[in-house]
Amino acid sequence: MGNSIGDFFRITTFGESHGPGIGVVIDGCPAGLSIDEKFILEELSRRKPGQSSITTQRKESDEPVFLSGVFEGKSTGMPICIMIYNQDQRSKDYSHIAEKFRPSHADFTYQKKYGIRDYRGGGRSSARETVARVAAGAIAKLLIRHYGIDTRAFVSQVGPIKLNIPYQKLNLSLTESNIVRCPDHETAEKMIDFIDQTRKKRDTTGGVVTCVITGVPAGLGEPVFDKLHAALGKAMLSINAVKGFDYGSGFEGTQMYGSEHNDAFYKDKDGKIKTRTNYSGGIQGGISNGQDIYFRVAFKPVATIMQSQESINMEGQDTIVEGKGRHDPCVVPRAVPIVEAMAALVVADFYIHNLKSKI
């Protein structure tokens, strides 16, 4: 249970951090979609470890192996199964916590729920699992791009350093121009320096990823319990280390008057209905209104720190835990493609649902 997401474009991930590999089964992908393996590999490369000095130095090629659902470069309409084999596990790095519960990790909760846990890198609770999401998300991106929809994410905050420029004034094509994935060079340099200083202190920091979905037509989403923003929130909160989600004006909108916050409708010169502002974040009543959908995802500091921490062991005895191995001092640069992938998966699911809901 809990390993699948989506109804009409549905994915199920499997595998553990230090097992043979991580995989995903995609069910509901329409037949005839061109599967651009080069693009999928590029997406996986954006997420993979060891890509810069501010990420974990675990080395993984993360090359996808298609086991089913693709023939002569196109989807067949059958379930697509993708496998990404693990290559650089160092399970011995985790032997010291086999009987201990690491602070703010899932060790304790997994042990209580299942009575057994894979302590090697966190097993199923490891962020290594997200490689499967990015692989599936790449296919979702290929699908929704057929309909003119695109997902773009970027780092908008690292620790106390914020990017205070509205996304409309940013050149999002510059996101990949630096290792922190912030489209503003000056802010990016400050973020990189802060992460580097944090790493030298043997500590970690959190941050925020902002995502913008463009080209979404009006009408995606369901009333009441299956609102589009609710599905996006669930998808984002399912990502490791995520502690918060807001869309549109979010929490800042609570400080505004209704007269300021309301998005007035108008008809443009081409006769298309739009809104003059977009505090709604492109969603009203749980259904897309045709404007950009934008939201923010908050990530906590990485729980593994290279410092001694007080904890307890499986016998309930006091113990000391100290981080070992290879870990990110800040997860947000590598989280950018994960956020994009989950957004694409949600939009693909709702888009297919919308096609099926009409005669």
SULGI-V104319 format. One record per residue. N is the residue number from 0. RES is the residue in one letter. PSI is psi in degrees with one decimal (NA if undefined). Layout:
n | res | psi
N | RES | PSI
N | RES | PSI
This chain:
n | res | psi
0 | M | 149.3
1 | G | 14.2
2 | N | 6.9
3 | S | 154.2
4 | I | 144.6
5 | G | 154.1
6 | D | -47.9
7 | F | -26.9
8 | F | 92.5
9 | R | 134.8
10 | I | 148.0
11 | T | 123.3
12 | T | 157.0
13 | F | 161.6
14 | G | 162.8
15 | E | 162.9
16 | S | -42.1
17 | H | 18.0
18 | G | -170.1
19 | P | -32.6
20 | G | 179.4
21 | I | 140.4
22 | G | 171.4
23 | V | 142.3
24 | V | 125.3
25 | I | 119.4
26 | D | 132.0
27 | G | 0.4
28 | C | 125.2
29 | P | 149.8
30 | A | 148.8
31 | G | 1.3
32 | L | 128.2
33 | S | 122.0
34 | I | 100.9
35 | D | 94.6
36 | E | -31.1
37 | K | -43.9
38 | F | -42.8
39 | I | -42.0
40 | L | -38.3
41 | E | -40.8
42 | E | -42.7
43 | L | -33.5
44 | S | -29.2
45 | R | -27.5
46 | R | -24.5
47 | K | 154.9
48 | P | 167.3
49 | G | 16.9
50 | Q | -12.9
51 | S | 177.5
52 | S | -13.5
53 | I | 16.3
54 | T | 167.1
55 | T | 145.3
56 | Q | 13.3
57 | R | 135.5
58 | K | 115.0
59 | E | 132.6
60 | S | -28.6
61 | D | 49.6
62 | E | 125.1
63 | P | 138.9
64 | V | 118.3
65 | F | 118.7
66 | L | -21.2
67 | S | 166.3
68 | G | -1.2
69 | V | 130.9
70 | F | 125.8
71 | E | 41.1
72 | G | 5.7
73 | K | 150.5
74 | S | 144.4
75 | T | -6.7
76 | G | -9.7
77 | M | 166.3
78 | P | 132.2
79 | I | 122.7
80 | C | 124.4
81 | I | 134.7
82 | M | 134.7
83 | I | 112.3
84 | Y | 139.0
85 | N | 142.0
86 | Q | -23.3
87 | D | 47.1
88 | Q | 143.1
89 | R | 75.5
90 | S | -28.6
91 | K | -22.9
92 | D | -13.8
93 | Y | 2.1
94 | S | -26.7
95 | H | -13.5
96 | I | 16.8
97 | A | -33.7
98 | E | 9.1
99 | K | 155.5
100 | F | 116.5
101 | R | 135.0
102 | P | 134.1
103 | S | 14.2
104 | H | 177.9
105 | A | 9.0
106 | D | -53.0
107 | F | -46.8
108 | T | -38.9
109 | Y | -42.0
110 | Q | -42.5
111 | K | -38.9
112 | K | -44.7
113 | Y | -17.2
114 | G | 6.4
115 | I | 148.6
116 | R | 150.8
117 | D | 103.8
118 | Y | -10.5
119 | R | 98.9
120 | G | 12.0
121 | G | -4.1
122 | G | -122.8
123 | R | -23.8
124 | S | -4.0
125 | S | 149.1
126 | A | -9.8
127 | R | -28.7
128 | E | -26.5
129 | T | -12.3
130 | V | -33.7
131 | A | -36.8
132 | R | -39.9
133 | V | -38.0
134 | A | -47.4
135 | A | -38.8
136 | G | -31.9
137 | A | -39.9
138 | I | -38.5
139 | A | -38.8
140 | K | -44.7
141 | L | -36.3
142 | L | -51.3
143 | I | -22.5
144 | R | -23.3
145 | H | -24.4
146 | Y | 14.1
147 | G | 19.9
148 | I | 138.2
149 | D | 146.8
150 | T | 128.3
151 | R | 126.4
152 | A | 159.0
153 | F | 160.2
154 | V | 122.6
155 | S | -6.5
156 | Q | 139.3
157 | V | 117.3
158 | G | -127.5
159 | P | -4.3
160 | I | 115.6
161 | K | 145.9
162 | L | 107.0
163 | N | 34.0
164 | I | 127.2
165 | P | 145.0
166 | Y | -26.9
167 | Q | -22.9
168 | K | 3.9
169 | L | 151.5
170 | N | 95.1
171 | L | -11.7
172 | S | -12.6
173 | L | -1.2
174 | T | -40.4
175 | E | 9.0
176 | S | -6.2
177 | N | 163.5
178 | I | -13.7
179 | V | -10.0
180 | R | 46.8
181 | C | 126.2
182 | P | -0.8
183 | D | 117.1
184 | H | -46.2
185 | E | -45.4
186 | T | -37.9
187 | A | -42.4
188 | E | -39.7
189 | K | -41.0
190 | M | -45.5
191 | I | -43.5
192 | D | -39.6
193 | F | -43.0
194 | I | -42.2
195 | D | -41.7
196 | Q | -36.4
197 | T | -43.3
198 | R | -42.1
199 | K | -25.1
200 | K | 3.1
201 | R | 37.7
202 | D | -176.6
203 | T | 167.2
204 | T | 161.3
205 | G | -164.4
206 | G | -172.3
207 | V | 136.8
208 | V | 127.7
209 | T | 138.5
210 | C | 140.0
211 | V | 127.3
212 | I | 118.1
213 | T | 154.5
214 | G | 6.3
215 | V | 125.2
216 | P | 160.3
217 | A | 140.7
218 | G | -3.0
219 | L | 133.3
220 | G | 160.8
221 | E | 152.4
222 | P | 160.7
223 | V | -97.2
224 | F | -17.7
225 | D | 41.0
226 | K | 148.5
227 | L | -43.4
228 | H | -27.9
229 | A | -39.8
230 | A | -40.2
231 | L | -42.0
232 | G | -44.2
233 | K | -44.3
234 | A | -44.1
235 | M | -40.2
236 | L | -12.1
237 | S | -10.5
238 | I | 138.8
239 | N | 138.7
240 | A | 1.0
241 | V | 130.8
242 | K | -7.9
243 | G | 153.0
244 | F | 131.3
245 | D | 153.1
246 | Y | 157.8
247 | G | -135.4
248 | S | -21.4
249 | G | -143.0
250 | F | -27.4
251 | E | -24.6
252 | G | -18.5
253 | T | -16.1
254 | Q | 1.9
255 | M | 157.0
256 | Y | 155.6
257 | G | -35.2
258 | S | -25.5
259 | E | -36.8
260 | H | -27.8
261 | N | 135.8
262 | D | 105.3
263 | A | 135.3
264 | F | 150.8
265 | Y | 166.3
266 | K | 124.9
267 | D | -178.7
268 | K | -19.5
269 | D | 4.8
270 | G | 10.6
271 | K | 135.9
272 | I | 127.9
273 | K | 178.7
274 | T | 145.4
275 | R | -32.1
276 | T | 173.1
277 | N | 50.7
278 | Y | -20.7
279 | S | -12.2
280 | G | 29.6
281 | G | 7.5
282 | I | 128.3
283 | Q | 129.8
284 | G | 20.4
285 | G | 5.4
286 | I | 138.0
287 | S | 144.2
288 | N | 7.6
289 | G | -9.9
290 | Q | 170.3
291 | D | 138.4
292 | I | 125.8
293 | Y | 145.2
294 | F | 166.8
295 | R | 145.5
296 | V | 122.5
297 | A | 129.6
298 | F | 133.8
299 | K | 166.2
300 | P | 143.9
301 | V | 133.1
302 | A | -30.3
303 | T | 115.3
304 | I | 149.4
305 | M | 50.9
306 | Q | 158.4
307 | S | 134.8
308 | Q | 145.0
309 | E | 141.3
310 | S | -164.7
311 | I | 163.3
312 | N | -174.6
313 | M | -15.4
314 | E | 0.1
315 | G | 13.8
316 | Q | 147.4
317 | D | 141.8
318 | T | 173.3
319 | I | 133.9
320 | V | 133.1
321 | E | 130.4
322 | G | 138.1
323 | K | 170.9
324 | G | -154.8
325 | R | 119.8
326 | H | 154.9
327 | D | 133.6
328 | P | -22.2
329 | C | 127.6
330 | V | -17.6
331 | V | -34.8
332 | P | -39.7
333 | R | -14.3
334 | A | -17.8
335 | V | -53.4
336 | P | -24.6
337 | I | -44.3
338 | V | -45.0
339 | E | -43.2
340 | A | -46.9
341 | M | -36.2
342 | A | -43.6
343 | A | -38.9
344 | L | -42.4
345 | V | -46.6
346 | V | -40.9
347 | A | -42.3
348 | D | -46.5
349 | F | -33.3
350 | Y | -46.6
351 | I | -40.3
352 | H | -42.5
353 | N | -38.6
354 | L | -36.1
355 | K | -18.4
356 | S | -1.0
357 | K | 149.6
358 | I | NA
